[in-house]
Each structure stands twice: as C-alpha cells, then as structure tokens.
Amino acid sequence: MKNLDWDSIYTAILYIIKNYPLTIITYCSGCLVTGLLISVLLTLFMRKYKAFSRKQKYYNWLVKLYIPAIFMINIIFSLKVGLFWGSYEALKKDSYAISSQVYHSSMGSVFTDPRERIEFIEGVRSVVSEVNRNNKNVKIRIEDIVQAYNTKYKLLDQPKNRIASWLAAQYGDQINSMVLYGILYAVPNTKMTGDLSYHEFDTIMKKLLVLNSEDIENSIVEKIQNLFLMVLKTQFKTIAEGLVIIWIILMIIPWVEFWIYTAVMKKITKKNIIE
C-alpha cells in the first residue's frame, strides 16, 4: 500500500466538504463537544493534584497557561479528528458510486454490447492461452493471469469525479486485477481456490457470454469498491494513529514538567532540612 499522499487526502476532504457539508459539520460538532469535555475533565483532574500550582510567583502565573493551552489543543485536534472521520464516513457511503465511475471509465460498454463482450472475453482467453501455452492440463494460478492481464489491458479514460480519478490514477494496476477477479466471481457456483485448469477457466468464459451484464458489472464494481475501502481504511487509520500519538505527547508535557518540578522541590526541601 502506498504512503500517505497529503495532496490527494486534502483533495478528497475538499470534495467531501463541497458535497457532504452536513456530514462534516455533524462529525466536527460531535468531536468538538467531546474535546471540550475531555479538556474540562483533564483540568479538573490536574487541579485536584495541584499540577497548576507553584510556590514561585511568576512561575505560578506561567503554569496557569496550561489551562487555555489544553483547551486550544483539544479544540484543534477534535476538529481535525472530526474532519478526517467525517470525510472517511462520507467516502464510505459514496464508495460504490465512485467505484462504479472507475469501472465505467475503464471498461465502457464492454459487457452491455454483445460484440464488445465477445471481443473482450476472447482477449482474456488469449491471455490465458499465453500463460498456459505449454501445457493446457496444468493448473493456472489466478495471480499469473492477473499479472498477464494487467500488462495487456489498461484504463480507457480518467473518470470525471476527482476521487474516482485519483483512485484510477494511483491504483490502476490493482483496479485491473479487481476487474478480472470481479469477472470470475460474477459466474454463479464458481469456486475460486486460487488455481484453475484451462478447461475450468474456458468454461467460465463461455458462461460470461450468456450471463446478465448487470450481474457482471455489479461483481466488478464490488471488487473495485473493496479495493477503495481498503485504501481508505489504511490511509485514515495512519492519519488517526499520528493524531493520537501527537495528542498524547502534548497532554503528557504538563505532567512531565510537574513531575520534574516536584522532584526538584523535594530535593531543595530535603537539603534545607539537612542544613
């Protein structure tokens, strides 16, 4: 899976803000309320242990700045979490439509037009023949078919939808793989174990000639959707983990400083008693 592409992520967020503003507002509002509640609980907890109190006058004033800092940090982070979370959920809801655009941009009317369907299936058959040209009785790995298929068939057009266009551009090879898997899974009562004989594959291709085009297309779109959802989950999980780590570090800083201050004051007090 690819590393985080912040330009693409922010493009996706702008797309979501434009098309699903209520979703973003709802998640940001919910996270903001949660962030404010956490801020109140943290400040009350720290006041209970006198983490905002110092004996030195100016030091005591300076430490009080932790209170607004905690609120500001939690507001910023809660809004970020709400923005990314809302975008993730909105894209999940829109995932089938986006995947459908990717499919139609890549395959066009291949399965709705009888002539194009025949040409396409014959093309895939030729790929399998090339993979298995030495011995047609040997089992063919689906991964080998996918690899050969990817080198022969490419996306026809870029989708007009910006998110679908990004998905097609970034994961074109994987999408081609999903197209082939979707075709194979579209045939009912077909068991996919990872290996197929040439005869089994040829039987599937023949069934595709009479299969309902909507069933084939839905199967392909669902496979592309699975890829899209996997990409989304990976990207947003990485973002969430990064935000949580930074938030924990920032929330620990006042406690670390308070622990250092307490340790130093104990040493000074002990030294004064000895003297």
PAMARMI-468512 format. One record per residue (C-alpha): x, y, z. Coordinates in nm, 3 decimals, padded with zeros to 5 digits, m for minus. Layout:
{{X; Y; Z}} ...
***
This chain:
{{00.000; 00.000; 00.000}} {{00.123; 00.350; m00.082}} {{00.237; 00.604; 00.177}} {{00.022; 00.898; 00.274}} {{m00.032; 01.142; m00.012}} {{m00.140; 01.461; 00.162}} {{m00.228; 01.642; m00.162}} {{m00.471; 01.363; m00.252}} {{m00.607; 01.347; 00.102}} {{m00.684; 01.717; 00.114}} {{m00.834; 01.696; m00.236}} {{m01.064; 01.424; m00.102}} {{m01.154; 01.634; 00.202}} {{m01.237; 01.938; m00.015}} {{m01.455; 01.713; m00.229}} {{m01.637; 01.588; 00.083}} {{m01.680; 01.939; 00.228}} {{m01.832; 02.052; m00.101}} {{m02.064; 01.753; m00.145}} {{m02.135; 01.644; 00.214}} {{m02.115; 01.958; 00.432}} {{m02.373; 01.833; 00.684}} {{m02.172; 01.515; 00.742}} {{m01.858; 01.717; 00.815}} {{m02.049; 01.960; 01.042}} {{m02.205; 01.671; 01.235}} {{m01.878; 01.487; 01.298}} {{m01.681; 01.805; 01.375}} {{m01.951; 01.919; 01.620}} {{m01.959; 01.583; 01.795}} {{m01.581; 01.566; 01.822}} {{m01.564; 01.929; 01.940}} {{m01.807; 01.862; 02.227}} {{m01.603; 01.554; 02.320}} {{m01.280; 01.755; 02.307}} {{m01.421; 02.025; 02.535}} {{m01.545; 01.762; 02.779}} {{m01.201; 01.597; 02.787}} {{m01.041; 01.941; 02.846}} {{m01.268; 02.009; 03.144}} {{m01.201; 01.667; 03.294}} {{m00.824; 01.700; 03.244}} {{m00.805; 02.045; 03.402}} {{m01.017; 01.938; 03.700}} {{m00.803; 01.628; 03.745}} {{m00.480; 01.832; 03.730}} {{m00.618; 02.093; 03.972}} {{m00.704; 01.814; 04.215}} {{m00.335; 01.715; 04.226}} {{m00.225; 02.083; 04.227}} {{m00.047; 02.047; 03.894}} {{m00.121; 02.415; 03.820}} {{00.028; 02.549; 04.144}} {{00.387; 02.661; 04.204}} {{00.545; 02.834; 04.503}} {{00.727; 03.088; 04.287}} {{00.501; 03.382; 04.197}} {{00.580; 03.430; 03.827}} {{00.629; 03.059; 03.771}} {{00.284; 03.006; 03.920}} {{00.134; 03.257; 03.676}} {{00.313; 03.097; 03.381}} {{00.192; 02.748; 03.469}} {{m00.170; 02.867; 03.460}} {{m00.125; 02.898; 03.082}} {{m00.153; 02.518; 03.068}} {{m00.531; 02.554; 03.113}} {{m00.606; 02.754; 02.793}} {{m00.336; 02.552; 02.612}} {{m00.514; 02.226; 02.696}} {{m00.843; 02.367; 02.569}} {{m00.688; 02.503; 02.248}} {{m00.502; 02.178; 02.171}} {{m00.813; 01.968; 02.228}} {{m01.027; 02.200; 02.015}} {{m00.779; 02.185; 01.726}} {{m00.732; 01.808; 01.748}} {{m01.103; 01.736; 01.792}} {{m01.187; 01.942; 01.481}} {{m00.916; 01.760; 01.285}} {{m01.045; 01.423; 01.401}} {{m01.400; 01.527; 01.312}} {{m01.288; 01.645; 00.968}} {{m01.098; 01.326; 00.883}} {{m01.356; 01.096; 01.044}} {{m01.646; 01.268; 00.866}} {{m01.458; 01.252; 00.535}} {{m01.390; 00.881; 00.586}} {{m01.753; 00.801; 00.662}} {{m01.878; 01.012; 00.370}} {{m01.639; 00.842; 00.128}} {{m01.751; 00.503; 00.258}} {{m02.111; 00.592; 00.176}} {{m02.005; 00.720; m00.168}} {{m01.767; 00.428; m00.233}} {{m02.000; 00.229; m00.461}} {{m02.079; 00.530; m00.680}} {{m01.709; 00.620; m00.702}} {{m01.615; 00.260; m00.784}} {{m01.889; 00.250; m01.046}} {{m01.741; 00.557; m01.216}} {{m01.397; 00.396; m01.213}} {{m01.543; 00.081; m01.369}} {{m01.736; 00.260; m01.644}} {{m01.432; 00.475; m01.725}} {{m01.212; 00.167; m01.755}} {{m01.449; m00.081; m01.922}} {{m01.702; 00.137; m02.104}} {{m01.979; m00.075; m02.260}} {{m01.778; m00.398; m02.275}} {{m02.045; m00.619; m02.117}} {{m02.357; m00.437; m02.239}} {{m02.257; m00.454; m02.605}} {{m02.260; m00.819; m02.728}} {{m01.984; m00.760; m02.984}} {{m01.756; m00.589; m02.733}} {{m01.827; m00.861; m02.477}} {{m01.716; m01.132; m02.720}} {{m01.402; m00.936; m02.814}} {{m01.314; m00.881; m02.450}} {{m01.364; m01.244; m02.348}} {{m01.162; m01.365; m02.646}} {{m00.888; m01.124; m02.544}} {{m00.881; m01.265; m02.190}} {{m00.880; m01.617; m02.333}} {{m00.575; m01.529; m02.541}} {{m00.401; m01.406; m02.226}} {{m00.474; m01.736; m02.051}} {{m00.353; m01.927; m02.356}} {{m00.025; m01.734; m02.343}} {{00.015; m01.805; m01.970}} {{m00.065; m02.174; m02.019}} {{00.066; m02.229; m02.373}} {{00.299; m02.518; m02.285}} {{00.052; m02.749; m02.114}} {{m00.323; m02.690; m02.101}} {{m00.367; m02.962; m01.837}} {{m00.158; m02.778; m01.577}} {{m00.337; m02.564; m01.316}} {{m00.311; m02.188; m01.377}} {{m00.256; m01.953; m01.084}} {{m00.506; m01.668; m01.086}} {{m00.222; m01.433; m00.984}} {{m00.037; m01.523; m01.307}} {{m00.347; m01.449; m01.514}} {{m00.392; m01.116; m01.337}} {{m00.029; m01.022; m01.396}} {{m00.052; m01.102; m01.767}} {{m00.390; m00.930; m01.789}} {{m00.252; m00.611; m01.632}} {{00.015; m00.579; m01.899}} {{m00.239; m00.611; m02.181}} {{m00.540; m00.408; m02.066}} {{m00.528; m00.054; m01.930}} {{m00.786; 00.200; m01.820}} {{m00.954; 00.369; m02.116}} {{m01.037; 00.709; m01.967}} {{m00.995; 00.907; m01.647}} {{m01.322; 00.942; m01.451}} {{m01.470; 01.292; m01.421}} {{m01.520; 01.253; m01.044}} {{m01.198; 01.377; m00.877}} {{m01.189; 01.099; m00.618}} {{m01.258; 00.832; m00.879}} {{m00.989; 00.988; m01.099}} {{m00.740; 00.977; m00.810}} {{m00.824; 00.612; m00.740}} {{m00.780; 00.521; m01.107}} {{m00.450; 00.709; m01.134}} {{m00.298; 00.576; m00.811}} {{m00.420; 00.217; m00.823}} {{m00.467; 00.143; m01.193}} {{m00.291; m00.196; m01.185}} {{m00.484; m00.312; m00.878}} {{m00.809; m00.199; m01.040}} {{m00.732; m00.410; m01.346}} {{m00.683; m00.703; m01.108}} {{m01.015; m00.629; m00.937}} {{m01.185; m00.621; m01.279}} {{m01.060; m00.971; m01.358}} {{m01.150; m01.105; m01.012}} {{m01.492; m00.947; m01.044}} {{m01.546; m01.118; m01.378}} {{m01.451; m01.457; m01.236}} {{m01.667; m01.412; m00.926}} {{m01.965; m01.299; m01.135}} {{m02.024; m01.655; m01.257}} {{m02.250; m01.832; m01.004}} {{m02.141; m02.154; m00.833}} {{m01.778; m02.095; m00.925}} {{m01.532; m02.195; m00.652}} {{m01.220; m01.981; m00.652}} {{m00.936; m02.171; m00.486}} {{m00.652; m01.972; m00.639}} {{m00.579; m02.224; m00.918}} {{m00.786; m02.308; m01.225}} {{m00.737; m02.554; m01.505}} {{m00.753; m02.421; m01.859}} {{m01.079; m02.612; m01.904}} {{m01.231; m02.455; m01.589}} {{m01.130; m02.107; m01.699}} {{m01.262; m02.166; m02.051}} {{m01.594; m02.284; m01.903}} {{m01.620; m01.960; m01.701}} {{m01.554; m01.753; m02.012}} {{m01.831; m01.934; m02.200}} {{m02.076; m01.869; m01.917}} {{m01.987; m01.499; m01.929}} {{m02.119; m01.485; m02.287}} {{m02.475; m01.552; m02.164}} {{m02.457; m01.401; m01.816}} {{m02.663; m01.090; m01.736}} {{m02.447; m00.782; m01.795}} {{m02.571; m00.619; m01.471}} {{m02.453; m00.918; m01.267}} {{m02.107; m00.897; m01.422}} {{m02.082; m00.521; m01.375}} {{m02.205; m00.534; m01.014}} {{m01.949; m00.803; m00.933}} {{m01.666; m00.594; m01.083}} {{m01.780; m00.273; m00.910}} {{m01.795; m00.455; m00.576}} {{m01.435; m00.572; m00.617}} {{m01.319; m00.219; m00.704}} {{m01.519; m00.094; m00.405}} {{m01.337; m00.343; m00.179}} {{m01.005; m00.205; m00.302}} {{m01.121; 00.154; m00.247}} {{m01.243; 00.079; 00.108}} {{m00.913; m00.094; 00.189}} {{m00.720; 00.210; 00.065}} {{m00.945; 00.444; 00.266}} {{m00.911; 00.241; 00.584}} {{m00.532; 00.227; 00.556}} {{m00.491; 00.598; 00.480}} {{m00.726; 00.726; 00.750}} {{m00.603; 00.475; 01.010}} {{m00.249; 00.608; 00.957}} {{m00.375; 00.966; 00.997}} {{m00.570; 00.878; 01.314}} {{m00.273; 00.700; 01.471}} {{m00.049; 01.001; 01.403}} {{m00.300; 01.243; 01.556}} {{m00.344; 01.028; 01.867}} {{00.033; 00.996; 01.923}} {{00.089; 01.373; 01.891}} {{m00.211; 01.444; 02.119}} {{m00.082; 01.205; 02.389}} {{00.264; 01.365; 02.378}} {{00.119; 01.715; 02.417}} {{m00.109; 01.607; 02.703}} {{00.183; 01.440; 02.884}} {{00.405; 01.751; 02.875}} {{00.234; 01.928; 03.173}} {{00.258; 01.612; 03.383}} {{00.627; 01.562; 03.298}} {{00.701; 01.924; 03.385}} {{00.502; 01.889; 03.709}} {{00.690; 01.569; 03.800}} {{01.028; 01.740; 03.738}} {{00.918; 02.041; 03.946}} {{00.800; 01.816; 04.231}} {{01.126; 01.617; 04.229}} {{01.338; 01.936; 04.233}} {{01.132; 02.090; 04.516}} {{01.168; 01.773; 04.724}} {{01.544; 01.786; 04.684}} {{01.554; 02.155; 04.779}} {{01.333; 02.093; 05.084}} {{01.545; 01.795; 05.193}} {{01.863; 01.999; 05.151}} {{01.721; 02.285; 05.359}} {{01.622; 02.047; 05.638}} {{01.971; 01.896; 05.649}} {{02.131; 02.240; 05.666}} 
***
